[in-house]
Amino acid sequence: MKPTKISLTRTTPERFSGDLLVYCVPQNKNDKPKSVKGVCGSEFRKAVALGDFKGDDGHRLLAYGQGKNKALVSRVLYLGLGKVHKDSKTELLERCRQTGGKIASIAKELKAKNICLCLPELEELSAEKTVESLLEGILLGDYRFEKYKKKDGKKGKFTGITKIAVWSSMKEKGLRRGINHAQHAANAACVARDMANEPGNGWTPASFARYARMLAKEHSMKCTVLGKIEMKRLKMGGILAVNQGSSEAPKLVILEYTAKNPKAQTVLLVGKGLTFDSGGVSLKPGAGMQDMKYDMCGGAAAICAMAVVGAEKPDVNVVAIIPATDNMPGGAALKPGDIIKHFNGVTSEIINTDAEGRLILADALAYGIKNYSPDCVVDLATLTGAVITSLGHHRTGLLGNNQPLIKRLLAAGESCGEPLWQLPLDKEYVKQIDSDVADIKNTGGSGAGTITAAAYLQKFVGDTPWVHMDIAGTAWGFTKKDYIPKGPSGTGVRTLVAMIRNWKKL
C-alpha cells in the first residue's frame, strides 16, 4: 500500500473540492447533536429537527454539495460521535479511532479517495490527541492486502484513500505532531500486517534481515544479522534446534537505535520471528495450519516499532532482536526427548517440538541481555494457544517480573486500544517445567500453558526487568473493530510505540 498523503489545510471546507467532506458530531450533555456550522448546514439542521440525525455513535447523515451557496465537494458526511462527555479519556480515544475506521469504511463504499476531515472540538481531548486518534482509525481502517490478487483492470476500482486534508478552527499547536504520530504508528502497524499476510514462502528469515537493513539505512540505525555459522560459534542451541528440519537458514536480526543523550536508558525488544510453524515432528493438525504463517507476528511488531523509533528519535536507546526461522519436520528435525543447550548454558529437555517459540526467544533474550545490558526487556510472541482459552481474542496475555514495567505496558495498551491482562507467574508454575534429565523442559503439562511458557523464558532474563506479551489471541482474529480488518491486526506495534513515546526513567 502507498502511504496516504495527509496535510493540515487552511482552505475552508466550503472551498474543498475533493470527494468527501467529513464532520464528526458529538452529542451534548442533553444527548442532542452539538450544533455544527458546516457545509449543507440547512440539511443537517433539518435532519436534527426531524429526529433523523441524533448524533449517536456511528449514526450517519450524507448530504450533497455543489450548487448555489454550497460547497465544491461532491458529498458531505455528518458522522455521530455519541455521548463523548460520558467517556473516560481512554474510552474517548478509542471512540475516535473507531469513528476513523467508520470513515474509512464509508470512503470505500463511496469510492472517495480525496477526503477532508473537519476536526471536532472535544472538551475532553486536546486537538492533538483528537486528530491523532481519528487519523489512526482512518489509516488502520483503510488497510488492504491485494499483492497476490490478479488485477482485474476495472475502471473506478477503489484502491484506498490517497489524500486526507485536515481542517481545524483551533490553533495549530500540537496538530502537526498529532498527524505525524498517527501516520508513523498506523503505517508501522499496517506494514506489520503486510508481513503477516505474506505466505511462508513470501516472508522468510532473510526477509526480516532485508527489512532491518532498509530501516537502518533510512534512519541511521545499526543493523547486525547473525547467520547459522555465528549461531553455532555462540552456541545458540535453541534457534539451531528449531531450525534443524528446515531448508531455510535461520537469522538473528538485531537493530539498534542510539539516543543523543549519553545517559539514556536502554529498552530491549525481542520478537518471535517464526515464519511458518508446522509443529515439527510434533506435527500440527492439517486443518488451520495455513494460519501458522502468522507465527512471526511478534517479530513483525518489534521490528515495525523500530520504524517509528527511527522516525521520531526518542530520548531512550532501543534495541530490537528478532530470532527468525521456520519449524519444519525434515529428516534432521528436533525430536521429543532430545536435550539442547541454550546460549546461557541452560539445558532443556524437549517434550514437544511444537513448543518451539520459547526455544528461539530464550537464546535471543539471553544474548540481548548479555550484550546490551538493557534497563528493561519486552518480548512479544504468538506463543501459546492456551492464552486464547484464557482470554479469548480480546486481550493480550501479560506476564513479567517487574510490576512498574508491567503497569507501563498495561497503560500503553489501554491508551492505544490494544488491551492486555496480567496473569500470575508464581513459583508453583515454575516447578511445572522442572526436568528429571535436564535443567528444564519445554512444556509444563496441560495446565497453565501460557504461564509455564513464560516461566521458561524467565530462566533467561535474570534480574533484568522483563515483560512477556503473549499475542497468540490478538495477532489475528482480534476483537472486531472498525479499524481492525479480518486477518492479522498488527497488534503490539502501537503498544510498544506508546510505551517508548512516554518513556520515563524506570
PLY file of the C-alpha trace (Angstrom):
ply
format ascii 1.0
element vertex 506
property float x
property float y
property float z
element edge 505
property int vertex1
property int vertex2
end_header
0.00 0.00 0.00
1.16 3.51 -0.80
1.17 5.84 2.23
-1.78 8.22 2.38
-0.80 11.86 1.97
-2.02 13.88 4.96
-1.87 17.66 5.23
-3.12 20.39 7.54
-5.12 22.79 5.39
-6.21 26.40 5.85
-8.60 26.18 2.93
-12.10 26.40 4.36
-14.40 23.38 3.96
-16.58 25.42 1.57
-13.67 25.58 -0.86
-12.71 21.89 -0.63
-13.26 20.23 -4.00
-12.44 16.61 -3.25
-14.65 13.53 -2.91
-15.87 13.65 0.70
-16.09 16.27 3.43
-16.44 14.80 6.93
-17.84 16.34 10.11
-17.68 14.30 13.32
-20.59 15.34 15.54
-20.61 14.65 19.30
-23.71 14.83 21.46
-24.05 17.48 24.13
-24.96 16.85 27.77
-28.62 16.69 26.80
-27.78 13.86 24.38
-28.56 16.10 21.41
-26.19 16.61 18.44
-23.93 19.58 19.00
-24.56 22.43 16.62
-22.21 22.40 13.64
-21.77 25.36 11.29
-20.92 23.24 8.31
-21.45 22.81 4.62
-25.02 21.72 3.80
-25.89 23.11 7.23
-29.56 23.56 6.41
-29.89 19.84 5.58
-28.10 19.00 8.83
-30.33 21.25 10.94
-33.47 19.91 9.28
-32.41 16.30 9.89
-31.73 17.11 13.55
-35.09 18.87 13.93
-36.93 15.89 12.43
-35.00 13.48 14.63
-33.41 11.82 11.59
-29.93 12.60 12.91
-29.35 12.23 16.64
-25.56 12.11 16.73
-25.48 8.56 18.12
-22.15 6.77 17.81
-21.76 5.79 14.17
-25.04 7.37 13.01
-24.51 8.98 9.60
-26.11 11.67 7.50
-24.98 12.02 3.89
-25.68 15.28 2.09
-24.64 16.58 -1.32
-22.69 19.71 -2.02
-22.24 21.81 -5.15
-24.62 24.41 -6.48
-25.53 27.85 -5.18
-24.35 28.57 -1.61
-22.98 25.04 -1.30
-19.50 23.57 -1.34
-17.43 22.40 -4.27
-17.24 18.93 -2.72
-19.40 16.08 -4.05
-20.58 14.64 -0.73
-20.77 15.83 2.86
-20.81 13.30 5.69
-22.04 14.07 9.19
-20.99 11.21 11.45
-22.13 10.82 15.05
-19.57 10.50 17.84
-22.13 9.78 20.53
-22.06 10.74 24.22
-18.40 11.70 24.47
-18.92 13.61 27.73
-19.63 10.31 29.49
-16.39 8.64 28.37
-13.05 8.45 30.12
-10.08 9.76 28.13
-9.08 6.19 27.17
-12.63 5.39 26.04
-12.82 8.61 24.04
-9.54 7.91 22.26
-10.91 4.51 21.30
-14.23 6.07 20.22
-12.30 8.39 17.89
-10.28 5.51 16.44
-13.48 3.55 15.85
-15.01 6.62 14.18
-11.94 6.90 11.98
-12.46 3.28 10.98
-16.07 4.05 10.07
-14.89 6.96 7.92
-12.55 4.62 6.06
-15.38 2.14 5.50
-17.73 4.84 4.18
-14.95 6.21 1.94
-14.59 2.73 0.45
-18.35 2.47 -0.06
-18.42 5.86 -1.83
-15.05 5.33 -3.57
-13.85 8.58 -2.02
-10.08 8.86 -2.43
-9.64 12.51 -1.52
-11.28 13.50 1.76
-11.30 16.45 4.13
-11.64 15.81 7.86
-13.13 18.72 9.82
-11.72 18.27 13.30
-14.35 18.31 16.09
-13.72 20.36 19.21
-13.86 17.96 22.16
-13.53 19.46 25.63
-12.36 16.12 26.97
-9.45 15.75 24.48
-6.74 18.05 23.18
-6.79 18.85 19.47
-3.54 16.90 19.13
-4.99 13.71 20.60
-8.26 14.13 18.71
-6.58 14.35 15.32
-4.12 11.59 16.19
-6.77 9.05 17.20
-9.17 9.89 14.33
-6.40 9.61 11.73
-5.07 6.39 13.25
-8.53 4.90 12.86
-8.83 6.06 9.24
-5.39 4.78 8.23
-5.77 1.46 10.04
-9.30 1.01 8.72
-8.26 1.76 5.14
-5.86 -1.21 5.10
-5.98 -3.83 2.35
-3.61 -6.57 1.15
-4.02 -7.39 -2.52
-0.45 -8.11 -3.57
-1.25 -11.59 -4.85
-4.64 -10.81 -6.41
-4.88 -10.56 -10.19
-5.55 -7.01 -11.29
-8.96 -7.03 -12.92
-8.42 -3.79 -14.81
-11.88 -2.49 -13.95
-12.21 1.26 -14.16
-13.04 3.04 -10.96
-11.93 0.26 -8.61
-11.31 1.73 -5.18
-7.70 1.23 -4.12
-7.78 3.26 -0.91
-7.76 6.81 0.39
-4.93 8.76 -1.24
-5.28 12.20 0.38
-6.61 13.50 3.70
-6.82 17.21 4.32
-7.30 18.10 8.00
-9.13 21.35 8.71
-9.47 22.83 12.17
-10.80 26.07 13.56
-8.47 25.60 16.53
-4.89 26.78 16.83
-2.34 24.59 15.10
-0.32 23.91 18.27
0.20 20.17 18.52
-1.87 19.33 15.43
1.10 18.59 13.19
2.63 16.39 15.88
-0.67 14.54 16.22
-0.78 13.99 12.46
2.82 12.74 12.39
2.25 10.41 15.34
-0.84 8.93 13.69
0.97 8.38 10.40
4.04 6.80 11.98
2.16 4.39 14.27
-0.60 3.41 11.83
1.76 2.95 8.89
4.05 0.77 11.03
1.11 -1.38 12.15
0.00 -1.76 8.53
3.49 -2.87 7.49
3.38 -5.47 10.28
0.05 -6.66 8.82
1.68 -6.87 5.39
4.46 -9.05 6.78
1.95 -11.36 8.44
-0.22 -11.58 5.32
2.74 -12.78 3.30
2.78 -16.56 2.82
5.51 -18.70 4.35
7.29 -18.75 1.02
6.94 -14.98 0.70
8.25 -13.91 4.12
11.30 -15.81 5.34
14.05 -15.16 7.89
16.01 -13.42 5.12
13.05 -11.05 4.64
13.37 -9.85 8.25
17.06 -9.21 7.61
16.38 -7.22 4.43
13.74 -5.06 6.11
16.01 -4.35 9.09
18.86 -3.31 6.80
16.50 -1.00 4.92
15.34 0.64 8.18
18.92 1.01 9.37
19.88 2.81 6.17
16.79 5.03 6.18
17.04 6.10 9.83
20.79 5.87 10.54
20.47 2.89 12.88
22.82 -0.06 13.24
21.83 -3.47 11.85
23.56 -6.78 12.60
22.44 -10.11 11.19
23.79 -13.36 12.63
23.61 -16.50 10.49
23.95 -20.19 11.26
27.75 -20.11 11.45
27.71 -17.33 14.05
24.95 -19.09 15.98
27.00 -22.28 16.16
30.00 -20.35 17.40
27.84 -18.64 20.04
26.17 -21.97 20.97
22.61 -20.78 20.41
21.18 -24.24 20.83
17.53 -23.15 20.87
17.40 -21.42 17.49
19.62 -24.04 15.87
17.47 -26.87 17.24
14.23 -25.44 15.88
15.90 -24.85 12.50
17.26 -28.41 12.16
14.41 -29.66 9.96
14.35 -26.63 7.69
15.88 -25.80 4.31
15.73 -22.09 5.20
18.74 -20.72 7.08
17.97 -19.05 10.44
18.73 -15.40 11.16
19.16 -13.42 14.35
18.30 -9.87 13.29
19.46 -7.03 15.54
18.51 -3.37 15.02
19.91 -0.67 17.30
18.82 2.93 17.82
21.09 5.12 19.95
19.68 8.29 21.50
21.70 11.51 21.57
21.64 11.58 25.37
24.65 9.54 26.60
22.78 8.84 29.87
19.67 7.48 28.13
18.31 4.16 29.32
18.11 1.13 27.03
14.96 -0.81 26.15
15.35 -4.25 24.57
12.54 -5.58 22.35
12.52 -9.26 21.39
10.00 -10.57 18.87
9.34 -14.15 17.85
10.05 -14.48 14.12
8.73 -17.98 13.39
7.93 -17.54 9.69
5.99 -20.80 9.48
5.20 -23.34 12.19
4.32 -26.87 11.13
4.89 -28.06 14.69
7.97 -30.01 13.60
7.95 -33.72 14.43
5.05 -32.99 16.83
3.07 -32.10 13.72
0.08 -29.79 14.00
-3.31 -30.89 12.59
-3.72 -30.03 8.93
-6.92 -28.03 9.47
-5.98 -24.40 10.02
-2.26 -24.94 9.56
-2.23 -22.24 6.87
-2.62 -19.68 9.65
0.77 -20.66 11.02
2.35 -18.15 8.64
1.19 -15.67 11.32
3.61 -17.12 13.89
6.05 -14.29 13.14
3.72 -11.50 14.32
5.81 -10.81 17.43
8.89 -10.26 15.30
6.89 -8.05 12.93
5.65 -5.93 15.85
9.13 -5.43 17.28
10.81 -4.51 14.01
7.96 -2.27 12.81
8.01 -0.39 16.12
11.63 0.40 15.24
10.42 2.22 12.12
8.61 4.66 14.43
11.62 4.88 16.74
13.85 5.74 13.79
11.45 8.41 12.54
10.75 10.07 15.91
14.16 9.77 17.61
13.05 9.30 21.26
15.31 10.02 24.23
15.85 6.34 25.00
18.07 3.71 23.39
16.07 0.92 21.74
17.39 -2.43 20.55
15.18 -4.93 18.70
16.17 -8.58 18.29
14.22 -10.96 16.07
15.18 -14.66 16.16
13.87 -15.88 12.80
13.42 -19.39 11.42
10.64 -21.76 10.45
9.80 -25.04 12.20
9.68 -27.98 9.79
9.69 -31.79 10.21
12.70 -32.54 7.95
14.89 -35.60 8.34
17.24 -33.85 10.75
14.45 -32.22 12.77
14.44 -31.90 16.53
12.71 -34.84 18.27
10.76 -35.22 21.51
13.21 -36.47 24.14
16.18 -34.57 22.71
18.18 -32.34 25.03
19.57 -28.99 23.87
21.80 -26.36 25.45
20.89 -22.68 25.21
23.17 -19.67 24.76
23.43 -19.13 28.53
24.29 -22.79 29.21
20.84 -23.87 30.44
19.91 -27.34 29.19
16.38 -28.17 28.09
14.56 -31.45 27.56
12.29 -31.29 24.53
8.87 -32.71 25.32
7.03 -31.25 22.34
8.66 -29.77 19.22
5.59 -27.58 18.72
6.62 -25.61 21.81
9.38 -24.03 19.72
8.81 -20.30 20.20
10.23 -20.28 23.70
13.36 -22.04 22.42
14.27 -19.31 19.95
13.21 -16.49 22.28
15.35 -17.90 25.10
18.57 -17.56 23.09
17.62 -14.08 21.89
16.77 -12.89 25.41
19.97 -14.24 26.94
22.10 -12.86 24.11
20.46 -9.44 24.18
20.78 -9.03 27.94
24.42 -10.09 27.94
25.45 -7.85 25.06
23.33 -4.72 25.61
22.75 -4.64 29.39
19.24 -3.18 28.93
17.32 -1.42 31.67
14.28 -3.48 30.71
13.15 -6.13 28.22
9.81 -6.61 26.47
9.23 -9.72 24.38
6.26 -10.41 22.10
5.22 -13.77 20.72
2.32 -15.76 19.37
3.42 -18.27 21.95
0.52 -20.40 23.21
-2.96 -21.47 22.24
-3.64 -21.56 25.98
-3.84 -17.76 26.09
-6.86 -17.92 23.76
-8.53 -20.35 26.17
-7.86 -17.89 29.00
-8.57 -14.53 27.38
-10.16 -15.23 24.01
-9.29 -12.79 21.25
-9.98 -9.70 23.32
-6.82 -9.14 25.38
-3.13 -9.96 25.12
-1.71 -12.04 27.98
0.92 -10.19 30.02
3.42 -11.65 32.49
6.66 -10.40 33.97
9.00 -9.95 36.91
8.70 -6.19 37.44
5.39 -4.58 38.44
6.27 -0.97 37.49
7.16 -2.13 33.97
4.00 -4.26 33.81
1.91 -1.21 34.76
3.53 0.79 31.96
2.65 -1.82 29.38
-0.90 -2.14 30.70
-1.35 1.64 30.45
0.21 1.77 26.98
-2.06 -0.99 25.69
-5.20 0.61 27.11
-4.31 4.02 25.65
-3.99 2.69 22.09
-6.85 0.17 22.03
-4.67 -2.93 22.44
-5.72 -4.04 25.95
-3.65 -6.51 27.97
-4.36 -8.64 31.03
-1.80 -9.66 33.63
-1.51 -13.33 34.51
0.34 -14.68 37.58
3.87 -16.06 37.45
4.34 -17.69 40.86
6.94 -20.27 41.88
4.39 -23.08 41.74
4.14 -22.66 37.97
7.91 -22.66 37.58
8.04 -26.13 39.17
5.94 -27.47 36.28
8.89 -27.11 33.89
11.37 -29.00 36.11
13.00 -31.89 34.20
14.41 -35.16 35.52
17.21 -35.22 32.93
17.95 -31.54 32.18
17.75 -28.15 33.85
14.25 -27.52 32.47
11.79 -28.98 29.96
10.00 -27.08 27.23
6.42 -27.75 28.31
4.77 -27.84 31.72
1.84 -30.14 31.07
-1.73 -29.38 30.13
-2.45 -26.80 32.83
-1.50 -23.09 32.77
0.22 -23.35 29.38
0.65 -19.60 28.91
2.17 -19.20 32.36
4.58 -22.14 32.12
5.76 -20.84 28.73
6.56 -17.52 30.40
8.25 -19.39 33.26
10.55 -20.94 30.65
11.51 -17.50 29.30
12.07 -16.17 32.80
15.03 -18.54 33.13
16.87 -16.39 30.58
16.32 -12.83 31.86
17.83 -12.99 35.34
17.09 -9.87 37.41
16.55 -7.59 34.39
13.06 -6.02 34.48
11.12 -8.06 31.93
7.63 -8.33 30.47
6.31 -11.03 28.15
3.33 -10.38 25.85
1.56 -13.47 24.51
-0.26 -12.16 21.43
-1.48 -15.53 20.10
-5.10 -14.46 20.61
-4.80 -10.89 19.32
-2.28 -11.09 16.45
-5.11 -12.31 14.21
-8.80 -12.90 14.87
-8.65 -9.87 17.21
-11.92 -8.48 18.59
-13.82 -6.97 15.65
-13.30 -3.23 15.41
-13.96 -0.71 12.66
-10.23 -0.18 12.23
-9.13 -3.81 12.65
-9.64 -5.86 9.46
-10.13 -9.57 9.12
-6.78 -11.34 9.37
-3.63 -10.01 11.08
-4.17 -6.98 13.31
-0.64 -5.60 13.69
-1.13 -5.74 17.45
1.82 -4.86 19.66
3.28 -2.20 17.38
1.28 0.70 18.81
1.61 -0.59 22.38
5.40 -0.56 22.10
5.32 2.86 20.44
3.10 4.27 23.21
5.46 2.92 25.87
8.55 4.37 24.16
6.97 7.77 23.41
6.08 8.18 27.09
9.32 6.74 28.43
10.45 7.86 31.86
13.38 6.52 33.80
12.49 3.09 35.21
0 1
1 2
2 3
3 4
4 5
5 6
6 7
7 8
8 9
9 10
10 11
11 12
12 13
13 14
14 15
15 16
16 17
17 18
18 19
19 20
20 21
21 22
22 23
23 24
24 25
25 26
26 27
27 28
28 29
29 30
30 31
31 32
32 33
33 34
34 35
35 36
36 37
37 38
38 39
39 40
40 41
41 42
42 43
43 44
44 45
45 46
46 47
47 48
48 49
49 50
50 51
51 52
52 53
53 54
54 55
55 56
56 57
57 58
58 59
59 60
60 61
61 62
62 63
63 64
64 65
65 66
66 67
67 68
68 69
69 70
70 71
71 72
72 73
73 74
74 75
75 76
76 77
77 78
78 79
79 80
80 81
81 82
82 83
83 84
84 85
85 86
86 87
87 88
88 89
89 90
90 91
91 92
92 93
93 94
94 95
95 96
96 97
97 98
98 99
99 100
100 101
101 102
102 103
103 104
104 105
105 106
106 107
107 108
108 109
109 110
110 111
111 112
112 113
113 114
114 115
115 116
116 117
117 118
118 119
119 120
120 121
121 122
122 123
123 124
124 125
125 126
126 127
127 128
128 129
129 130
130 131
131 132
132 133
133 134
134 135
135 136
136 137
137 138
138 139
139 140
140 141
141 142
142 143
143 144
144 145
145 146
146 147
147 148
148 149
149 150
150 151
151 152
152 153
153 154
154 155
155 156
156 157
157 158
158 159
159 160
160 161
161 162
162 163
163 164
164 165
165 166
166 167
167 168
168 169
169 170
170 171
171 172
172 173
173 174
174 175
175 176
176 177
177 178
178 179
179 180
180 181
181 182
182 183
183 184
184 185
185 186
186 187
187 188
188 189
189 190
190 191
191 192
192 193
193 194
194 195
195 196
196 197
197 198
198 199
199 200
200 201
201 202
202 203
203 204
204 205
205 206
206 207
207 208
208 209
209 210
210 211
211 212
212 213
213 214
214 215
215 216
216 217
217 218
218 219
219 220
220 221
221 222
222 223
223 224
224 225
225 226
226 227
227 228
228 229
229 230
230 231
231 232
232 233
233 234
234 235
235 236
236 237
237 238
238 239
239 240
240 241
241 242
242 243
243 244
244 245
245 246
246 247
247 248
248 249
249 250
250 251
251 252
252 253
253 254
254 255
255 256
256 257
257 258
258 259
259 260
260 261
261 262
262 263
263 264
264 265
265 266
266 267
267 268
268 269
269 270
270 271
271 272
272 273
273 274
274 275
275 276
276 277
277 278
278 279
279 280
280 281
281 282
282 283
283 284
284 285
285 286
286 287
287 288
288 289
289 290
290 291
291 292
292 293
293 294
294 295
295 296
296 297
297 298
298 299
299 300
300 301
301 302
302 303
303 304
304 305
305 306
306 307
307 308
308 309
309 310
310 311
311 312
312 313
313 314
314 315
315 316
316 317
317 318
318 319
319 320
320 321
321 322
322 323
323 324
324 325
325 326
326 327
327 328
328 329
329 330
330 331
331 332
332 333
333 334
334 335
335 336
336 337
337 338
338 339
339 340
340 341
341 342
342 343
343 344
344 345
345 346
346 347
347 348
348 349
349 350
350 351
351 352
352 353
353 354
354 355
355 356
356 357
357 358
358 359
359 360
360 361
361 362
362 363
363 364
364 365
365 366
366 367
367 368
368 369
369 370
370 371
371 372
372 373
373 374
374 375
375 376
376 377
377 378
378 379
379 380
380 381
381 382
382 383
383 384
384 385
385 386
386 387
387 388
388 389
389 390
390 391
391 392
392 393
393 394
394 395
395 396
396 397
397 398
398 399
399 400
400 401
401 402
402 403
403 404
404 405
405 406
406 407
407 408
408 409
409 410
410 411
411 412
412 413
413 414
414 415
415 416
416 417
417 418
418 419
419 420
420 421
421 422
422 423
423 424
424 425
425 426
426 427
427 428
428 429
429 430
430 431
431 432
432 433
433 434
434 435
435 436
436 437
437 438
438 439
439 440
440 441
441 442
442 443
443 444
444 445
445 446
446 447
447 448
448 449
449 450
450 451
451 452
452 453
453 454
454 455
455 456
456 457
457 458
458 459
459 460
460 461
461 462
462 463
463 464
464 465
465 466
466 467
467 468
468 469
469 470
470 471
471 472
472 473
473 474
474 475
475 476
476 477
477 478
478 479
479 480
480 481
481 482
482 483
483 484
484 485
485 486
486 487
487 488
488 489
489 490
490 491
491 492
492 493
493 494
494 495
495 496
496 497
497 498
498 499
499 500
500 501
501 502
502 503
503 504
504 505
